[in-house]
């Protein structure tokens, strides 16, 4: 197979004490994320030229495989944005850039949470780097900032499959719990 499901960066139950249950992560990762990989590999069977492509190249090409490639990339990025040792206040370069861009972390968190919690339908909330500033950004469905040459540094999946097992239709509660697991080390590595 040309494309593989990247492993989670932590055990499937690692976020349970912080608000994302093992069942929620297992379903999201093994049903949805894995499903995008399986479907992209099926597409590659009928289009062998895809097997030599990187996910990022498929995203930028914006062809018939875009949704699958973008969802694989978005989910892989999302898992890395979380950690069982995450949460709390940003550190390092992330803290500096958040303060320079938003005034303080509380303001950025409020704006990001509003974008994530208020997103209509399925999609993603992002913190992107634009020059020397950070901005909150939304994408719908499988939208990926890479397709617009934007540099993502943090994302929150706001498709219902990301939270429905744990939070039913309470997206705001899910977004609130997301802040308990934000991996600031990963965010810093993206700056």
N, CA and C atoms as a LAMMPS dump frame, in Angstrom:
ITEM: TIMESTEP
0
ITEM: NUMBER OF ATOMS
573
ITEM: BOX BOUNDS ff ff ff
-5.0000000000000000e+02 5.0000000000000000e+02
-5.0000000000000000e+02 5.0000000000000000e+02
-5.0000000000000000e+02 5.0000000000000000e+02
ITEM: ATOMS id mol type element x y z
1 1 1 N 0.832 -1.192 0
2 1 2 C 0 0 0
3 1 3 C 0.874 1.253 0
4 2 1 N 0.432 2.248 -0.687
5 2 2 C 1.198 3.474 -0.835
6 2 3 C 1.129 4.367 0.401
7 3 1 N 0.003 4.389 1.062
8 3 2 C -0.191 5.304 2.184
9 3 3 C -0.441 4.505 3.456
10 4 1 N 0.118 4.971 4.566
11 4 2 C -0.03 4.266 5.83
12 4 3 C -0.649 5.188 6.881
13 5 1 N -1.286 4.563 7.84
14 5 2 C -1.861 5.293 8.968
15 5 3 C -0.744 5.57 9.965
16 6 1 N -0.379 6.838 10.162
17 6 2 C 0.671 7.119 11.144
18 6 3 C 0.197 6.719 12.544
19 7 1 N 1.093 6.19 13.368
20 7 2 C 0.671 5.824 14.719
21 7 3 C 0.322 7.062 15.543
22 8 1 N -0.56 6.867 16.508
23 8 2 C -0.825 7.941 17.468
24 8 3 C 0.472 8.263 18.208
25 9 1 N 0.687 9.5 18.597
26 9 2 C 1.915 9.852 19.307
27 9 3 C 1.886 9.494 20.799
28 10 1 N 0.829 8.851 21.252
29 10 2 C 0.65 8.461 22.643
30 10 3 C -0.334 7.286 22.674
31 11 1 N -0.406 6.532 23.771
32 11 2 C -1.362 5.416 23.852
33 11 3 C -2.809 5.902 23.707
34 12 1 N -3.666 5.051 23.172
35 12 2 C -5.046 5.409 22.86
36 12 3 C -5.833 5.881 24.091
37 13 1 N -5.411 5.476 25.272
38 13 2 C -6.104 5.893 26.502
39 13 3 C -5.42 7.069 27.205
40 14 1 N -4.398 7.641 26.599
41 14 2 C -3.55 8.64 27.269
42 14 3 C -4.251 9.946 27.612
43 15 1 N -5.316 10.277 26.909
44 15 2 C -5.988 11.562 27.149
45 15 3 C -7.252 11.427 27.99
46 16 1 N -7.536 10.203 28.419
47 16 2 C -8.797 9.934 29.134
48 16 3 C -8.947 10.778 30.397
49 17 1 N -7.897 10.941 31.156
50 17 2 C -8.001 11.711 32.399
51 17 3 C -8.145 13.208 32.143
52 18 1 N -7.958 13.623 30.89
53 18 2 C -8.043 15.041 30.545
54 18 3 C -9.273 15.37 29.699
55 19 1 N -10.158 14.382 29.51
56 19 2 C -11.428 14.692 28.865
57 19 3 C -11.705 14.038 27.525
58 20 1 N -10.761 13.246 27
59 20 2 C -11.007 12.533 25.743
60 20 3 C -10.803 11.047 26.004
61 21 1 N -11.901 10.324 26.059
62 21 2 C -11.874 8.919 26.472
63 21 3 C -11.165 8.02 25.461
64 22 1 N -10.768 6.855 25.946
65 22 2 C -10.167 5.855 25.081
66 22 3 C -11.134 5.489 23.951
67 23 1 N -12.411 5.34 24.273
68 23 2 C -13.397 4.991 23.258
69 23 3 C -13.484 6.08 22.186
70 24 1 N -13.476 7.346 22.606
71 24 2 C -13.554 8.453 21.658
72 24 3 C -12.331 8.46 20.733
73 25 1 N -11.143 8.352 21.313
74 25 2 C -9.918 8.37 20.508
75 25 3 C -9.857 7.152 19.601
76 26 1 N -10.176 5.978 20.128
77 26 2 C -10.124 4.75 19.342
78 26 3 C -11.066 4.83 18.132
79 27 1 N -12.277 5.273 18.356
80 27 2 C -13.255 5.397 17.272
81 27 3 C -12.786 6.42 16.239
82 28 1 N -12.352 7.554 16.704
83 28 2 C -11.92 8.641 15.819
84 28 3 C -10.717 8.195 14.979
85 29 1 N -9.73 7.604 15.633
86 29 2 C -8.499 7.198 14.952
87 29 3 C -8.707 5.962 14.076
88 30 1 N -9.261 4.896 14.652
89 30 2 C -9.35 3.621 13.929
90 30 3 C -10.516 3.53 12.957
91 31 1 N -11.515 4.36 13.11
92 31 2 C -12.651 4.36 12.18
93 31 3 C -12.481 5.458 11.134
94 32 1 N -12.308 6.692 11.593
95 32 2 C -12.295 7.815 10.67
96 32 3 C -10.928 8.039 10.018
97 33 1 N -9.903 8.258 10.827
98 33 2 C -8.581 8.513 10.255
99 33 3 C -8.136 7.325 9.392
100 34 1 N -8.263 6.126 9.924
101 34 2 C -7.888 4.932 9.17
102 34 3 C -8.735 4.793 7.896
103 35 1 N -9.997 5.165 7.972
104 35 2 C -10.878 5.09 6.809
105 35 3 C -10.403 5.97 5.66
106 36 1 N -9.897 7.161 5.969
107 36 2 C -9.374 8.034 4.917
108 36 3 C -8.156 7.396 4.247
109 37 1 N -7.292 6.762 5.044
110 37 2 C -6.107 6.094 4.496
111 37 3 C -6.531 4.928 3.593
112 38 1 N -7.472 4.13 4.071
113 38 2 C -7.963 2.988 3.28
114 38 3 C -8.547 3.456 1.948
115 39 1 N -9.346 4.505 1.975
116 39 2 C -9.965 5.014 0.749
117 39 3 C -8.939 5.632 -0.2
118 40 1 N -7.908 6.293 0.346
119 40 2 C -6.879 6.851 -0.526
120 40 3 C -6.074 5.729 -1.185
121 41 1 N -5.812 4.664 -0.444
122 41 2 C -5.122 3.516 -1.037
123 41 3 C -5.976 2.856 -2.117
124 42 1 N -7.28 2.8 -1.916
125 42 2 C -8.167 2.258 -2.949
126 42 3 C -8.112 3.135 -4.206
127 43 1 N -8.078 4.43 -4.027
128 43 2 C -7.971 5.345 -5.172
129 43 3 C -6.631 5.138 -5.891
130 44 1 N -5.591 4.875 -5.126
131 44 2 C -4.264 4.663 -5.716
132 44 3 C -4.19 3.371 -6.52
133 45 1 N -5.068 2.424 -6.228
134 45 2 C -5.103 1.185 -7.016
135 45 3 C -5.529 1.472 -8.454
136 46 1 N -6.461 2.387 -8.627
137 46 2 C -6.915 2.72 -9.983
138 46 3 C -6.092 3.853 -10.603
139 47 1 N -5.321 4.53 -9.778
140 47 2 C -4.449 5.617 -10.259
141 47 3 C -3.056 5.404 -9.679
142 48 1 N -2.285 4.486 -10.243
143 48 2 C -0.976 4.115 -9.684
144 48 3 C -0.012 5.282 -9.499
145 49 1 N -0.175 6.35 -10.27
146 49 2 C 0.724 7.503 -10.123
147 49 3 C 0.613 8.145 -8.74
148 50 1 N -0.486 7.897 -8.049
149 50 2 C -0.669 8.451 -6.703
150 50 3 C 0.294 7.832 -5.697
151 51 1 N 0.691 6.595 -5.933
152 51 2 C 1.52 5.868 -4.964
153 51 3 C 2.862 6.534 -4.702
154 52 1 N 3.341 7.318 -5.648
155 52 2 C 4.633 7.981 -5.491
156 52 3 C 4.506 9.407 -4.966
157 53 1 N 3.303 9.821 -4.68
158 53 2 C 3.068 11.196 -4.223
159 53 3 C 3.081 11.288 -2.702
160 54 1 N 3.492 12.438 -2.215
161 54 2 C 3.373 12.743 -0.791
162 54 3 C 1.975 13.298 -0.54
163 55 1 N 1.504 13.108 0.671
164 55 2 C 0.189 13.647 1.061
165 55 3 C 0.125 15.152 0.772
166 56 1 N 1.175 15.875 1.111
167 56 2 C 1.198 17.329 0.904
168 56 3 C 1.041 17.686 -0.575
169 57 1 N 1.634 16.879 -1.459
170 57 2 C 1.511 17.133 -2.897
171 57 3 C 0.068 16.943 -3.362
172 58 1 N -0.595 15.929 -2.822
173 58 2 C -2.002 15.69 -3.183
174 58 3 C -2.888 16.829 -2.684
175 59 1 N -2.58 17.354 -1.519
176 59 2 C -3.354 18.475 -0.974
177 59 3 C -3.195 19.698 -1.875
178 60 1 N -1.972 19.994 -2.253
179 60 2 C -1.722 21.188 -3.071
180 60 3 C -2.261 21.045 -4.492
181 61 1 N -2.355 19.795 -4.987
182 61 2 C -2.887 19.566 -6.335
183 61 3 C -4.386 19.816 -6.401
184 62 1 N -5.073 19.674 -5.276
185 62 2 C -6.522 19.902 -5.192
186 62 3 C -7.299 19.1 -6.244
187 63 1 N -6.914 17.856 -6.426
188 63 2 C -7.637 17.027 -7.392
189 63 3 C -8.67 16.166 -6.671
190 64 1 N -9.102 15.093 -7.29
191 64 2 C -10.165 14.25 -6.737
192 64 3 C -9.783 13.579 -5.423
193 65 1 N -8.504 13.515 -5.115
194 65 2 C -8.06 12.891 -3.862
195 65 3 C -7.916 13.9 -2.726
196 66 1 N -8.206 15.159 -3.003
197 66 2 C -7.971 16.223 -2.015
198 66 3 C -8.585 15.925 -0.648
199 67 1 N -9.873 15.606 -0.607
200 67 2 C -10.542 15.404 0.681
201 67 3 C -9.88 14.305 1.497
202 68 1 N -9.527 13.203 0.856
203 68 2 C -8.884 12.099 1.572
204 68 3 C -7.503 12.498 2.068
205 69 1 N -6.694 13.073 1.181
206 69 2 C -5.333 13.475 1.557
207 69 3 C -5.364 14.53 2.661
208 70 1 N -6.241 15.509 2.518
209 70 2 C -6.326 16.579 3.521
210 70 3 C -6.777 16.032 4.874
211 71 1 N -7.733 15.121 4.871
212 71 2 C -8.189 14.559 6.141
213 71 3 C -7.093 13.716 6.803
214 72 1 N -6.306 13.01 6.02
215 72 2 C -5.182 12.251 6.596
216 72 3 C -4.194 13.214 7.233
217 73 1 N -3.818 14.253 6.486
218 73 2 C -2.844 15.219 7.005
219 73 3 C -3.408 15.958 8.218
220 74 1 N -4.645 16.441 8.113
221 74 2 C -5.26 17.192 9.21
222 74 3 C -5.309 16.358 10.486
223 75 1 N -5.719 15.102 10.366
224 75 2 C -5.811 14.252 11.553
225 75 3 C -4.442 13.964 12.155
226 76 1 N -3.466 13.69 11.32
227 76 2 C -2.117 13.446 11.828
228 76 3 C -1.615 14.667 12.584
229 77 1 N -1.848 15.839 12.036
230 77 2 C -1.456 17.089 12.679
231 77 3 C -2.216 17.275 13.996
232 78 1 N -3.503 16.997 13.958
233 78 2 C -4.366 17.121 15.149
234 78 3 C -3.86 16.25 16.299
235 79 1 N -3.543 14.981 16.016
236 79 2 C -3.056 14.102 17.095
237 79 3 C -1.795 14.675 17.721
238 80 1 N -0.925 15.242 16.901
239 80 2 C 0.32 15.805 17.424
240 80 3 C 0.098 17.094 18.203
241 81 1 N -1.024 17.753 17.961
242 81 2 C -1.36 18.979 18.696
243 81 3 C -1.816 18.692 20.12
244 82 1 N -1.959 17.408 20.455
245 82 2 C -2.431 17.028 21.781
246 82 3 C -1.396 16.135 22.469
247 83 1 N -1.401 16.191 23.782
248 83 2 C -0.479 15.38 24.569
249 83 3 C -1.07 15.145 25.959
250 84 1 N -0.8 13.959 26.536
251 84 2 C -1.249 13.743 27.913
252 84 3 C -0.542 14.683 28.89
253 85 1 N 0.584 15.246 28.468
254 85 2 C 1.318 16.212 29.296
255 85 3 C 1.028 17.646 28.877
256 86 1 N 0.006 17.816 28.036
257 86 2 C -0.3 19.132 27.495
258 86 3 C -1.21 19.949 28.387
259 87 1 N -1.683 21.019 27.82
260 87 2 C -2.561 21.941 28.532
261 87 3 C -1.795 23.068 29.169
262 88 1 N -2.508 23.862 29.897
263 88 2 C -1.882 24.99 30.581
264 88 3 C -1.596 26.144 29.638
265 89 1 N -0.713 26.995 30.072
266 89 2 C -0.348 28.194 29.32
267 89 3 C 0.712 27.86 28.273
268 90 1 N 0.732 28.593 27.159
269 90 2 C 1.785 28.387 26.174
270 90 3 C 3.15 28.783 26.745
271 91 1 N 4.178 28.232 26.136
272 91 2 C 5.546 28.507 26.555
273 91 3 C 6.371 28.932 25.344
274 92 1 N 7.571 29.408 25.601
275 92 2 C 8.534 29.673 24.544
276 92 3 C 8.034 30.611 23.461
277 93 1 N 8.4 30.277 22.223
278 93 2 C 8.055 31.094 21.065
279 93 3 C 6.536 31.225 20.906
280 94 1 N 5.798 30.159 21.221
281 94 2 C 4.338 30.223 21.124
282 94 3 C 3.794 31.328 22.032
283 95 1 N 4.262 31.375 23.248
284 95 2 C 3.815 32.411 24.186
285 95 3 C 4.144 33.806 23.647
286 96 1 N 5.377 33.968 23.166
287 96 2 C 5.799 35.269 22.634
288 96 3 C 4.921 35.695 21.458
289 97 1 N 4.695 34.761 20.525
290 97 2 C 3.93 35.116 19.328
291 97 3 C 2.447 35.314 19.629
292 98 1 N 1.902 34.546 20.555
293 98 2 C 0.503 34.732 20.961
294 98 3 C 0.334 36.101 21.604
295 99 1 N 1.247 36.459 22.498
296 99 2 C 1.172 37.768 23.146
297 99 3 C 1.313 38.903 22.136
298 100 1 N 2.23 38.746 21.17
299 100 2 C 2.433 39.783 20.16
300 100 3 C 1.24 39.895 19.214
301 101 1 N 0.586 38.773 18.952
302 101 2 C -0.504 38.756 17.973
303 101 3 C -1.878 39.058 18.563
304 102 1 N -2.101 38.641 19.807
305 102 2 C -3.429 38.764 20.406
306 102 3 C -3.458 39.619 21.672
307 103 1 N -2.305 39.954 22.191
308 103 2 C -2.23 40.695 23.45
309 103 3 C -1.934 39.787 24.616
310 104 1 N -2.617 38.645 24.654
311 104 2 C -2.376 37.653 25.698
312 104 3 C -3.025 36.33 25.309
313 105 1 N -2.683 35.281 26.068
314 105 2 C -3.202 33.951 25.787
315 105 3 C -4.722 33.896 25.946
316 106 1 N -5.267 34.551 26.96
317 106 2 C -6.715 34.509 27.202
318 106 3 C -7.494 35.014 25.989
319 107 1 N -7.002 36.056 25.345
320 107 2 C -7.672 36.613 24.166
321 107 3 C -7.604 35.632 23.001
322 108 1 N -6.434 35.033 22.777
323 108 2 C -6.3 34.05 21.698
324 108 3 C -7.175 32.842 21.958
325 109 1 N -7.17 32.361 23.185
326 109 2 C -7.976 31.192 23.544
327 109 3 C -9.461 31.471 23.314
328 110 1 N -9.911 32.645 23.683
329 110 2 C -11.315 33.026 23.487
330 110 3 C -11.657 33.07 21.999
331 111 1 N -10.788 33.669 21.184
332 111 2 C -11.034 33.781 19.744
333 111 3 C -11 32.401 19.073
334 112 1 N -10.015 31.58 19.438
335 112 2 C -9.898 30.238 18.872
336 112 3 C -11.103 29.392 19.282
337 113 1 N -11.474 29.453 20.554
338 113 2 C -12.614 28.678 21.057
339 113 3 C -13.914 29.101 20.374
340 114 1 N -14.065 30.397 20.124
341 114 2 C -15.258 30.886 19.425
342 114 3 C -15.288 30.359 17.994
343 115 1 N -14.139 30.334 17.337
344 115 2 C -14.066 29.812 15.968
345 115 3 C -14.379 28.318 15.948
346 116 1 N -13.825 27.577 16.899
347 116 2 C -14.052 26.133 16.954
348 116 3 C -15.488 25.819 17.368
349 117 1 N -15.93 26.406 18.449
350 117 2 C -17.264 26.119 18.973
351 117 3 C -18.383 26.663 18.109
352 118 1 N -18.118 27.738 17.394
353 118 2 C -19.143 28.359 16.569
354 118 3 C -19.115 27.935 15.116
355 119 1 N -18.2 27.049 14.785
356 119 2 C -18.094 26.6 13.388
357 119 3 C -19.363 25.845 13.002
358 120 1 N -19.998 26.28 11.943
359 120 2 C -21.224 25.623 11.494
360 120 3 C -20.857 24.422 10.637
361 121 1 N -21.364 23.275 11.005
362 121 2 C -21.087 22.065 10.253
363 121 3 C -19.741 21.473 10.616
364 122 1 N -19.175 20.744 9.679
365 122 2 C -17.92 20.039 9.91
366 122 3 C -16.736 20.871 9.449
367 123 1 N -15.628 20.729 10.158
368 123 2 C -14.436 21.462 9.764
369 123 3 C -13.38 21.476 10.838
370 124 1 N -12.557 22.499 10.766
371 124 2 C -11.371 22.604 11.612
372 124 3 C -11.164 24.046 12.05
373 125 1 N -10.693 24.233 13.28
374 125 2 C -10.224 25.538 13.742
375 125 3 C -8.701 25.45 13.795
376 126 1 N -8.049 26.489 13.338
377 126 2 C -6.592 26.501 13.226
378 126 3 C -6.006 27.754 13.859
379 127 1 N -4.786 27.638 14.325
380 127 2 C -3.943 28.781 14.608
381 127 3 C -2.868 28.71 13.536
382 128 1 N -2.771 29.751 12.727
383 128 2 C -1.807 29.744 11.635
384 128 3 C -0.783 30.857 11.821
385 129 1 N 0.389 30.638 11.261
386 129 2 C 1.454 31.641 11.274
387 129 3 C 1.389 32.39 9.951
388 130 1 N 1.297 33.691 10.044
389 130 2 C 1.259 34.552 8.871
390 130 3 C 2.335 35.612 9.067
391 131 1 N 3.505 35.377 8.476
392 131 2 C 4.642 36.269 8.708
393 131 3 C 5.096 36.146 10.149
394 132 1 N 5.116 37.25 10.856
395 132 2 C 5.539 37.22 12.266
396 132 3 C 4.348 37.276 13.222
397 133 1 N 3.153 37.002 12.704
398 133 2 C 1.93 37.022 13.518
399 133 3 C 1.225 35.671 13.46
400 134 1 N 0.412 35.423 14.47
401 134 2 C -0.467 34.255 14.49
402 134 3 C -1.901 34.734 14.294
403 135 1 N -2.696 33.913 13.597
404 135 2 C -4.096 34.248 13.34
405 135 3 C -4.951 33.008 13.535
406 136 1 N -6.192 33.219 13.962
407 136 2 C -7.167 32.141 14.032
408 136 3 C -7.785 32.012 12.647
409 137 1 N -7.966 30.766 12.227
410 137 2 C -8.43 30.472 10.875
411 137 3 C -9.384 29.277 10.952
412 138 1 N -10.375 29.236 10.093
413 138 2 C -11.294 28.09 10.003
414 138 3 C -11.236 27.5 8.611
415 139 1 N -11.421 26.183 8.536
416 139 2 C -11.637 25.538 7.249
417 139 3 C -12.87 24.653 7.37
418 140 1 N -13.593 24.525 6.286
419 140 2 C -14.784 23.688 6.256
420 140 3 C -14.442 22.3 5.737
421 141 1 N -15.198 21.347 6.185
422 141 2 C -15.062 19.964 5.74
423 141 3 C -13.603 19.514 5.865
424 142 1 N -12.978 19.098 4.757
425 142 2 C -11.597 18.611 4.796
426 142 3 C -10.584 19.724 4.536
427 143 1 N -11.02 20.962 4.553
428 143 2 C -10.13 22.077 4.244
429 143 3 C -8.829 22.027 5.025
430 144 1 N -7.742 22.312 4.336
431 144 2 C -6.409 22.258 4.937
432 144 3 C -5.659 23.543 4.592
433 145 1 N -5.07 24.204 5.574
434 145 2 C -4.343 25.446 5.301
435 145 3 C -3.223 25.294 4.266
436 146 1 N -2.654 24.104 4.152
437 146 2 C -1.57 23.905 3.188
438 146 3 C -2.021 24.207 1.767
439 147 1 N -3.281 23.971 1.468
440 147 2 C -3.773 24.208 0.11
441 147 3 C -3.804 25.693 -0.226
442 148 1 N -3.732 26.543 0.78
443 148 2 C -3.69 27.993 0.579
444 148 3 C -2.327 28.572 0.95
445 149 1 N -1.323 27.687 1.034
446 149 2 C 0.047 28.086 1.404
447 149 3 C 0.116 28.794 2.756
448 150 1 N -0.718 28.345 3.694
449 150 2 C -0.696 28.869 5.053
450 150 3 C 0.068 27.894 5.945
451 151 1 N 0.656 28.391 7.018
452 151 2 C 1.46 27.583 7.934
453 151 3 C 0.682 27.305 9.213
454 152 1 N 0.096 26.104 9.364
455 152 2 C -0.632 25.792 10.602
456 152 3 C 0.323 25.496 11.747
457 153 1 N -0.081 25.892 12.951
458 153 2 C 0.719 25.583 14.14
459 153 3 C -0.103 24.855 15.211
460 154 1 N -1.438 24.906 15.108
461 154 2 C -2.335 24.246 16.058
462 154 3 C -3.67 24.029 15.363
463 155 1 N -4.316 22.895 15.652
464 155 2 C -5.66 22.682 15.117
465 155 3 C -6.541 21.946 16.109
466 156 1 N -7.829 22.165 15.97
467 156 2 C -8.85 21.439 16.715
468 156 3 C -9.875 20.939 15.707
469 157 1 N -10.073 19.644 15.683
470 157 2 C -11.047 19.002 14.8
471 157 3 C -12.441 19.284 15.349
472 158 1 N -13.301 19.893 14.552
473 158 2 C -14.662 20.171 15.015
474 158 3 C -15.71 19.41 14.213
475 159 1 N -15.305 18.321 13.566
476 159 2 C -16.272 17.371 13.023
477 159 3 C -16.909 16.667 14.222
478 160 1 N -18.173 16.306 14.136
479 160 2 C -18.831 15.633 15.265
480 160 3 C -18.142 14.338 15.669
481 161 1 N -17.525 13.641 14.723
482 161 2 C -16.865 12.384 15.088
483 161 3 C -15.712 12.595 16.055
484 162 1 N -15.233 13.829 16.182
485 162 2 C -14.13 14.133 17.099
486 162 3 C -14.578 14.17 18.557
487 163 1 N -15.875 14.341 18.794
488 163 2 C -16.313 14.548 20.181
489 163 3 C -17.634 13.89 20.561
490 164 1 N -18.361 13.316 19.617
491 164 2 C -19.732 12.898 19.895
492 164 3 C -19.835 11.815 20.962
493 165 1 N -18.92 10.884 21.008
494 165 2 C -18.993 9.814 22.018
495 165 3 C -18.888 10.396 23.425
496 166 1 N -17.961 11.321 23.614
497 166 2 C -17.757 11.9 24.95
498 166 3 C -18.702 13.056 25.265
499 167 1 N -19.042 13.865 24.272
500 167 2 C -19.739 15.113 24.549
501 167 3 C -21.095 15.257 23.85
502 168 1 N -21.521 14.199 23.143
503 168 2 C -22.775 14.245 22.37
504 168 3 C -22.751 15.477 21.461
505 169 1 N -23.705 16.37 21.594
506 169 2 C -23.712 17.543 20.721
507 169 3 C -23.19 18.803 21.419
508 170 1 N -22.471 18.636 22.518
509 170 2 C -21.946 19.782 23.261
510 170 3 C -20.525 20.12 22.78
511 171 1 N -20.461 20.72 21.6
512 171 2 C -19.172 21.068 21.003
513 171 3 C -18.382 22.025 21.896
514 172 1 N -19.066 22.951 22.55
515 172 2 C -18.378 23.921 23.411
516 172 3 C -17.631 23.221 24.546
517 173 1 N -18.243 22.202 25.125
518 173 2 C -17.597 21.452 26.214
519 173 3 C -16.361 20.705 25.694
520 174 1 N -16.482 20.146 24.5
521 174 2 C -15.335 19.479 23.877
522 174 3 C -14.193 20.47 23.651
523 175 1 N -14.507 21.639 23.099
524 175 2 C -13.471 22.641 22.839
525 175 3 C -12.813 23.061 24.154
526 176 1 N -13.602 23.189 25.199
527 176 2 C -13.051 23.526 26.518
528 176 3 C -12.066 22.452 26.978
529 177 1 N -12.41 21.185 26.767
530 177 2 C -11.513 20.099 27.179
531 177 3 C -10.27 20.016 26.296
532 178 1 N -10.379 20.458 25.049
533 178 2 C -9.229 20.468 24.144
534 178 3 C -8.057 21.238 24.75
535 179 1 N -8.35 22.324 25.445
536 179 2 C -7.28 23.14 26.036
537 179 3 C -6.514 22.393 27.121
538 180 1 N -7.1 21.32 27.667
539 180 2 C -6.404 20.507 28.678
540 180 3 C -5.297 19.647 28.087
541 181 1 N -5.298 19.493 26.76
542 181 2 C -4.345 18.577 26.115
543 181 3 C -3.469 19.255 25.065
544 182 1 N -3.596 20.552 24.872
545 182 2 C -2.801 21.219 23.832
546 182 3 C -1.315 20.984 24.098
547 183 1 N -0.637 20.521 23.067
548 183 2 C 0.784 20.186 23.138
549 183 3 C 1.604 21.41 22.723
550 184 1 N 1.952 22.238 23.694
551 184 2 C 2.678 23.469 23.393
552 184 3 C 4.078 23.19 22.852
553 185 1 N 4.66 22.055 23.216
554 185 2 C 5.961 21.695 22.637
555 185 3 C 5.832 21.511 21.129
556 186 1 N 4.766 20.826 20.702
557 186 2 C 4.541 20.646 19.26
558 186 3 C 4.268 21.989 18.594
559 187 1 N 3.431 22.822 19.206
560 187 2 C 3.146 24.147 18.631
561 187 3 C 4.454 24.898 18.439
562 188 1 N 5.31 24.886 19.454
563 188 2 C 6.598 25.578 19.338
564 188 3 C 7.441 25.006 18.207
565 189 1 N 7.365 23.712 17.982
566 189 2 C 8.163 23.099 16.909
567 189 3 C 7.678 23.519 15.524
568 190 1 N 6.462 24.07 15.427
569 190 2 C 5.909 24.496 14.154
570 190 3 C 6.207 25.979 13.855
571 191 1 N 6.764 26.668 14.824
572 191 2 C 7.031 28.123 14.648
573 191 3 C 8.423 28.402 14.119
